[in-house]
């Protein structure tokens, strides 16, 4: 089979680059901080980094309100959204939503016992973290948190983000090792 190489697009074309990045399906989370000025942000750049020590990372746009909020709080929560929580994801992605505690008025949540960060009710999992390190990531900051505590919530399908749209996870496959 003769496969011709496809031409490479220059990475400086941000619209095409965003579309190419969008070919990778991700889960959807809401990252939150508590305290005097609680704040939430939808994020799909979230991943586990290490089991020992337990570390997670989230990438935050340098111009986002969350960027300064994370620095000020030092602790944060992550709620991994379930398939039925697209409205929650859209709410925390909307830059026109109210700020402070008011942004949580329409969303069921409870304060994290270790961080006071709002944790979204009905999420698949919650993680409570302390800011461990942060790294320059171009127009984003890569925030690494050490895990203080976690819980695995409801057992249902996940909310996914692919090609600029929300999706629900398909049927579960049994994995044997």
Secondary structure, 3 states (H helix, E strand, C coil): CCCCCCCCCCCCCHHHHHHHHCCCCEECEEEEECCCCCEEEEECCEEEEEECCEEEEEEEECCCHHHHHHHHHCEEEEEECECCCHHHHHHHHCCCCCCHHHHHCCCCEEECCCCCCEEECCCCEEEEEEEEEEEEECCEEEEEEEEEEEEECCCCCEEEEECCEEEECCCCCCCCC
